[in-house]
């Protein structure tokens, strides 16, 4: 296994959210087999979250049974968006330690931290003092955040605190959206390890590819699978510290381990990039708005996240609607200040700065009609009452 960080994290991390099941129950025999094999092969970073139902408990049971706590790094996340105060945070953290059957968390993340205002609000409520106290007590070792949103907001968060690490969605289709290459490389310049989630967009860069993309891959003499193309593109970049994969079969686990053992930074050739660019172009033919995520249209005086809105609209056509509306909610509504498309007042200022000459006002109407349905509004209302 290859390792890139000072803490010697394996470049392949085990995303635990998709543990295999038998019917409605976890397949404990298979989970034990996969986890112990992963550790034997050098994987030492295991990612989970409080809201992943049953995952922390399952992992804690396996870890206690096989006694491998000292061989691994546990990463889990605090659902700050459900917290009213530090007492709530402490209650949830204690519950996580009990679930995991451990006395500390190695990598602790603020889950889906959306923007600087939310982080500042958490600080005002005493969250940072509490987290630093946990670090002093040795109950957490590293502090970071996971992020869904546009590049500019990510950079604001990145520069707001001396983070130990961060976790972002990044893949060859999202190269210029989400935190994007610019955000990933900026984190690397600051010496902040970057953990990659959704490297294959939840499998959609494997199982939902158009024929043109598959043809581009098949015409290469590399013989890589679509999954291998996506993973190698990421591992070719020095700024990528760990790639999380939701491995739920031994076949997938062994394939990813094989690739992780074979990669090195800078090994992607010009011909390789040409193949991947062709596949990306074929995938993006389904895109409705030619937004590159440059954010020249920002900031919107009324608070709309314009690049984020267009990214979600495009995702609803290139991937699937459920994934897109979930991401739209996370990126626009799970904030101290909402940034939904319906906030647009059609002032037109954004269009004066768009290098793609996009009719932004009209496209935001399309975003609103696609996503902001009665169910979306109800979820927004319920979420607002919970905060």
C-alpha positions as CSV (number, residue, x, y, z in Angstrom):
1,X,0.0,0.0,0.0
2,X,1.2,3.6,-0.7
3,X,1.1,6.3,1.9
4,X,1.4,10.1,1.4
5,X,0.8,12.0,4.6
6,X,3.0,12.6,7.6
7,X,0.5,10.4,9.6
8,X,1.1,7.6,7.1
9,X,-2.5,7.4,5.9
10,X,-3.1,4.8,3.3
11,X,-3.9,6.4,-0.1
12,X,-7.0,4.1,-0.3
13,X,-9.5,4.7,2.5
14,X,-12.4,2.5,3.4
15,X,-15.7,4.3,3.1
16,X,-18.0,2.4,5.5
17,X,-21.3,3.9,4.6
18,X,-22.1,1.1,2.1
19,X,-21.4,-1.9,4.3
20,X,-23.0,-5.0,2.7
21,X,-26.3,-6.2,3.9
22,X,-28.4,-9.4,3.9
23,X,-32.0,-8.2,3.5
24,X,-32.5,-5.5,6.0
25,X,-29.6,-6.5,8.3
26,X,-25.9,-6.0,8.0
27,X,-24.0,-9.0,6.7
28,X,-21.6,-9.2,9.6
29,X,-19.6,-12.2,8.3
30,X,-18.9,-10.4,5.0
31,X,-18.1,-7.1,6.8
32,X,-15.6,-8.8,9.1
33,X,-14.0,-10.5,6.1
34,X,-13.7,-7.3,4.2
35,X,-12.4,-5.1,7.0
36,X,-9.8,-7.6,8.3
37,X,-8.6,-8.2,4.7
38,X,-8.4,-4.4,4.1
39,X,-6.2,-4.0,7.2
40,X,-4.0,-7.0,6.3
41,X,-3.4,-5.3,2.9
42,X,-2.4,-2.0,4.5
43,X,-5.6,0.1,4.5
44,X,-5.7,2.1,7.7
45,X,-8.2,4.9,7.2
46,X,-11.9,4.1,7.9
47,X,-14.5,6.7,7.3
48,X,-18.0,6.9,8.8
49,X,-20.5,9.4,10.3
50,X,-23.0,9.7,13.2
51,X,-25.9,9.8,10.7
52,X,-24.9,6.7,8.8
53,X,-27.4,4.4,10.5
54,X,-25.8,1.6,12.4
55,X,-22.3,2.0,10.8
56,X,-20.4,3.2,13.9
57,X,-21.9,0.4,16.0
58,X,-21.0,-2.3,13.4
59,X,-17.5,-1.0,13.1
60,X,-17.1,-0.9,16.8
61,X,-18.2,-4.5,17.2
62,X,-15.8,-5.7,14.6
63,X,-12.9,-3.7,16.0
64,X,-13.5,-5.0,19.5
65,X,-13.7,-8.6,18.3
66,X,-10.4,-8.5,16.3
67,X,-8.5,-6.0,18.4
68,X,-7.1,-3.9,15.6
69,X,-7.7,-0.4,17.1
70,X,-4.0,0.5,17.2
71,X,-3.5,-0.4,13.5
72,X,-6.1,2.0,12.1
73,X,-7.3,5.6,12.0
74,X,-11.0,6.2,12.7
75,X,-12.7,9.1,10.9
76,X,-16.2,10.0,11.9
77,X,-18.3,13.1,11.8
78,X,-20.4,15.4,14.0
79,X,-23.8,16.4,12.7
80,X,-23.5,20.0,13.9
81,X,-26.6,20.9,11.9
82,X,-28.6,19.0,14.5
83,X,-26.9,20.7,17.5
84,X,-28.2,23.6,19.4
85,X,-25.3,24.0,21.9
86,X,-22.1,22.4,23.2
87,X,-24.1,20.1,25.5
88,X,-25.8,18.6,22.5
89,X,-22.4,18.2,20.8
90,X,-20.9,16.5,23.9
91,X,-23.9,14.1,24.1
92,X,-23.5,13.1,20.5
93,X,-19.7,12.7,20.8
94,X,-20.0,10.5,23.9
95,X,-22.6,8.4,22.0
96,X,-20.1,8.0,19.1
97,X,-17.3,6.8,21.4
98,X,-19.7,4.3,23.0
99,X,-20.8,3.1,19.5
100,X,-17.2,2.7,18.4
101,X,-16.0,1.2,21.6
102,X,-13.0,3.5,21.8
103,X,-11.8,6.3,23.9
104,X,-10.8,8.6,21.0
105,X,-11.4,9.5,17.4
106,X,-8.4,10.0,15.2
107,X,-9.9,12.2,12.5
108,X,-13.0,14.1,13.6
109,X,-15.0,16.1,11.0
110,X,-17.6,18.8,11.1
111,X,-20.1,17.0,8.8
112,X,-21.2,19.0,5.7
113,X,-19.9,22.3,6.9
114,X,-21.4,24.6,4.2
115,X,-19.9,28.0,4.6
116,X,-18.0,30.5,6.8
117,X,-21.1,31.9,8.4
118,X,-22.0,28.5,9.7
119,X,-18.5,27.9,11.1
120,X,-18.5,31.4,12.8
121,X,-21.9,30.6,14.3
122,X,-20.5,27.3,15.7
123,X,-17.6,29.2,17.1
124,X,-20.0,31.7,18.8
125,X,-21.8,28.8,20.4
126,X,-18.6,27.5,21.9
127,X,-18.0,24.6,19.4
128,X,-14.3,25.4,18.7
129,X,-13.4,25.8,22.4
130,X,-15.1,22.5,23.0
131,X,-13.2,20.8,20.1
132,X,-9.9,22.2,21.3
133,X,-10.6,20.9,24.8
134,X,-11.3,17.4,23.3
135,X,-7.9,17.6,21.5
136,X,-6.1,18.6,24.7
137,X,-7.7,15.6,26.4
138,X,-6.6,13.3,23.6
139,X,-10.2,12.4,22.7
140,X,-9.8,13.6,19.1
141,X,-6.4,13.7,17.4
142,X,-7.2,15.7,14.2
143,X,-9.9,18.2,13.4
144,X,-11.3,18.7,9.9
145,X,-14.5,19.3,7.9
146,X,-16.3,17.7,5.0
147,X,-17.7,19.9,2.3
148,X,-20.3,20.1,-0.4
149,X,-20.5,23.5,-2.3
150,X,-18.7,25.8,-4.6
151,X,-15.0,26.6,-4.7
152,X,-15.1,30.1,-3.3
153,X,-17.0,29.1,-0.2
154,X,-14.6,26.2,0.3
155,X,-11.6,28.5,0.1
156,X,-13.2,30.8,2.7
157,X,-13.6,27.9,5.1
158,X,-10.1,26.6,4.3
159,X,-8.6,29.9,5.3
160,X,-10.8,30.5,8.4
161,X,-9.0,28.0,10.7
162,X,-5.8,26.0,10.9
163,X,-7.5,22.7,9.9
164,X,-5.7,19.4,10.3
165,X,-7.4,18.0,7.2
166,X,-10.5,18.3,4.9
167,X,-12.7,16.1,2.9
168,X,-14.3,17.1,-0.4
169,X,-16.1,15.6,-3.4
170,X,-13.7,15.5,-6.3
171,X,-13.5,13.5,-9.5
172,X,-12.8,14.0,-13.2
173,X,-16.3,15.3,-13.9
174,X,-16.3,17.7,-10.9
175,X,-12.8,19.0,-11.7
176,X,-14.1,22.6,-11.9
177,X,-17.1,22.3,-9.5
178,X,-17.5,21.6,-5.8
179,X,-14.2,22.5,-4.1
180,X,-12.6,21.6,-7.5
181,X,-9.0,21.3,-8.5
182,X,-8.4,24.9,-7.3
183,X,-9.6,24.1,-3.8
184,X,-7.8,20.8,-3.6
185,X,-4.5,22.3,-4.7
186,X,-4.9,25.3,-2.4
187,X,-5.3,22.9,0.5
188,X,-2.2,21.1,-0.5
189,X,-0.2,24.4,-0.7
190,X,-1.3,25.0,2.9
191,X,-0.1,21.5,4.0
192,X,-3.6,20.3,4.7
193,X,-4.2,16.6,3.7
194,X,-7.2,16.2,1.4
195,X,-9.5,13.2,1.7
196,X,-11.5,12.6,-1.5
197,X,-15.1,11.4,-1.4
198,X,-17.3,10.5,-4.4
199,X,-14.2,9.7,-6.6
200,X,-16.6,7.9,-8.9
201,X,-19.7,9.8,-8.1
202,X,-21.2,7.0,-6.1
203,X,-20.5,4.5,-8.9
204,X,-22.2,6.6,-11.6
205,X,-18.8,7.0,-13.4
206,X,-18.8,3.2,-13.6
207,X,-22.4,2.1,-14.1
208,X,-24.1,5.1,-15.8
209,X,-21.7,6.1,-18.6
210,X,-22.9,7.0,-22.1
211,X,-21.7,4.8,-25.0
212,X,-19.3,7.5,-26.2
213,X,-17.4,7.5,-22.9
214,X,-17.2,3.7,-22.8
215,X,-15.9,3.8,-26.4
216,X,-13.2,6.3,-25.4
217,X,-11.9,4.0,-22.7
218,X,-12.1,0.9,-24.8
219,X,-10.0,2.5,-27.6
220,X,-7.1,2.9,-25.2
221,X,-4.5,0.1,-25.0
222,X,-4.3,0.6,-21.2
223,X,-7.1,-2.0,-20.5
224,X,-8.3,0.0,-17.5
225,X,-11.9,-0.3,-16.3
226,X,-13.9,2.9,-16.0
227,X,-13.3,2.7,-12.2
228,X,-9.6,2.4,-12.7
229,X,-9.5,5.4,-15.0
230,X,-11.2,7.6,-12.4
231,X,-9.0,6.4,-9.5
232,X,-5.8,6.7,-11.4
233,X,-6.7,10.3,-12.5
234,X,-7.0,11.2,-8.8
235,X,-4.0,9.4,-7.5
236,X,-1.9,11.0,-10.3
237,X,-2.3,14.3,-8.3
238,X,0.1,15.0,-5.4
239,X,-2.6,17.0,-3.7
240,X,-4.8,14.0,-3.2
241,X,-3.9,12.3,0.1
242,X,-6.6,9.6,0.5
243,X,-9.4,8.4,-1.8
244,X,-12.4,7.0,0.0
245,X,-14.1,4.1,-1.7
246,X,-17.4,2.5,-0.5
247,X,-16.2,-1.0,-1.1
248,X,-18.9,-3.6,-0.4
249,X,-17.5,-6.7,-2.0
250,X,-14.1,-8.5,-1.9
251,X,-13.8,-8.1,-5.7
252,X,-14.1,-4.3,-5.5
253,X,-11.8,-4.2,-2.5
254,X,-9.1,-6.3,-4.2
255,X,-9.3,-4.3,-7.5
256,X,-8.9,-1.0,-5.6
257,X,-6.0,-2.4,-3.6
258,X,-4.3,-3.5,-6.8
259,X,-4.7,-0.1,-8.3
260,X,-3.5,1.7,-5.1
261,X,-0.4,-0.5,-5.0
262,X,0.5,0.4,-8.6
263,X,0.0,4.2,-8.8
264,X,2.4,7.1,-8.6
265,X,2.2,10.8,-8.9
266,X,2.7,12.1,-12.5
267,X,2.4,8.7,-14.2
268,X,-0.7,9.8,-16.2
269,X,0.6,10.4,-19.8
270,X,-0.7,13.0,-22.3
271,X,-2.4,10.1,-24.1
272,X,-4.1,9.1,-20.9
273,X,-5.4,12.6,-20.3
274,X,-6.7,12.7,-23.9
275,X,-8.7,9.5,-23.3
276,X,-10.2,10.9,-20.1
277,X,-10.9,14.3,-21.6
278,X,-12.8,12.5,-24.4
279,X,-14.8,10.5,-21.9
280,X,-15.6,13.6,-19.9
281,X,-16.8,15.4,-23.0
282,X,-19.1,12.6,-23.8
283,X,-20.5,12.6,-20.3
284,X,-21.0,16.4,-20.4
285,X,-23.1,16.3,-23.5
286,X,-26.0,15.9,-21.2
287,X,-25.2,19.2,-19.4
288,X,-27.9,21.8,-19.7
289,X,-26.0,24.9,-18.6
290,X,-22.4,25.5,-19.8
291,X,-21.2,26.8,-16.4
292,X,-17.5,26.2,-15.7
293,X,-17.8,27.2,-12.0
294,X,-15.5,30.2,-12.4
295,X,-17.7,32.2,-10.1
296,X,-17.2,35.5,-11.9
297,X,-20.9,36.0,-11.4
298,X,-20.5,36.0,-7.6
299,X,-21.3,37.3,-5.1
300,X,-25.0,37.6,-5.9
301,X,-26.4,40.6,-4.0
302,X,-29.4,38.5,-3.0
303,X,-27.4,35.5,-1.8
304,X,-28.0,33.0,-4.6
305,X,-25.3,30.3,-5.0
306,X,-25.3,30.6,-8.8
307,X,-22.5,28.1,-9.7
308,X,-23.7,25.6,-7.1
309,X,-27.3,25.9,-8.5
310,X,-26.1,25.2,-12.0
311,X,-23.9,22.3,-10.9
312,X,-26.9,20.6,-9.3
313,X,-29.1,21.3,-12.3
314,X,-26.6,19.7,-14.6
315,X,-26.1,16.8,-12.1
316,X,-29.9,16.1,-12.3
317,X,-29.5,15.3,-16.0
318,X,-26.0,13.7,-16.1
319,X,-26.5,11.6,-13.0
320,X,-30.0,11.3,-11.5
321,X,-32.6,13.6,-10.0
322,X,-32.5,12.2,-6.4
323,X,-28.7,12.8,-6.1
324,X,-29.1,16.3,-7.5
325,X,-31.9,17.5,-5.3
326,X,-30.1,16.1,-2.2
327,X,-27.0,18.0,-3.2
328,X,-29.0,21.1,-3.9
329,X,-30.5,21.0,-0.4
330,X,-27.1,20.5,1.2
331,X,-25.5,23.3,-0.8
332,X,-28.3,25.9,-0.6
333,X,-30.3,25.2,2.5
334,X,-28.0,23.8,5.2
335,X,-26.5,27.2,5.8
336,X,-27.0,30.1,8.2
337,X,-28.1,32.1,5.2
338,X,-30.0,30.2,2.4
339,X,-28.7,30.5,-1.2
340,X,-31.6,28.9,-3.2
341,X,-32.3,30.0,-6.8
342,X,-35.7,31.5,-5.8
343,X,-33.8,34.3,-4.1
344,X,-33.0,35.7,-7.5
345,X,-34.5,39.2,-8.1
346,X,-33.5,39.3,-11.8
347,X,-31.2,42.3,-11.4
348,X,-28.9,41.0,-14.2
349,X,-25.6,42.0,-12.5
350,X,-24.4,38.4,-12.7
351,X,-24.8,38.3,-16.5
352,X,-22.5,41.2,-17.0
353,X,-19.6,39.2,-15.7
354,X,-20.3,35.7,-17.1
355,X,-17.6,34.8,-19.6
356,X,-19.8,32.0,-21.0
357,X,-22.6,34.5,-21.8
358,X,-25.1,32.4,-19.9
359,X,-28.6,33.8,-19.5
360,X,-28.3,33.3,-15.8
361,X,-31.6,34.8,-14.8
362,X,-33.6,32.4,-17.1
363,X,-31.5,29.4,-16.0
364,X,-32.1,30.1,-12.3
365,X,-35.9,30.0,-13.1
366,X,-35.2,26.5,-14.5
367,X,-33.3,25.5,-11.3
368,X,-36.2,26.8,-9.1
369,X,-38.8,24.9,-11.2
370,X,-36.7,21.7,-11.2
371,X,-35.9,21.6,-7.5
372,X,-38.0,23.9,-5.3
373,X,-41.2,21.8,-5.3
374,X,-43.6,21.5,-2.3
375,X,-41.6,18.6,-0.8
376,X,-38.4,20.6,-1.0
377,X,-40.1,23.5,0.7
378,X,-41.6,21.2,3.4
379,X,-38.1,19.7,4.1
380,X,-36.7,23.3,4.3
381,X,-39.4,24.2,6.8
382,X,-38.8,21.2,9.0
383,X,-35.0,21.6,8.9
384,X,-35.4,25.3,9.9
385,X,-37.5,24.3,12.9
386,X,-34.9,21.8,14.0
387,X,-32.1,24.3,14.1
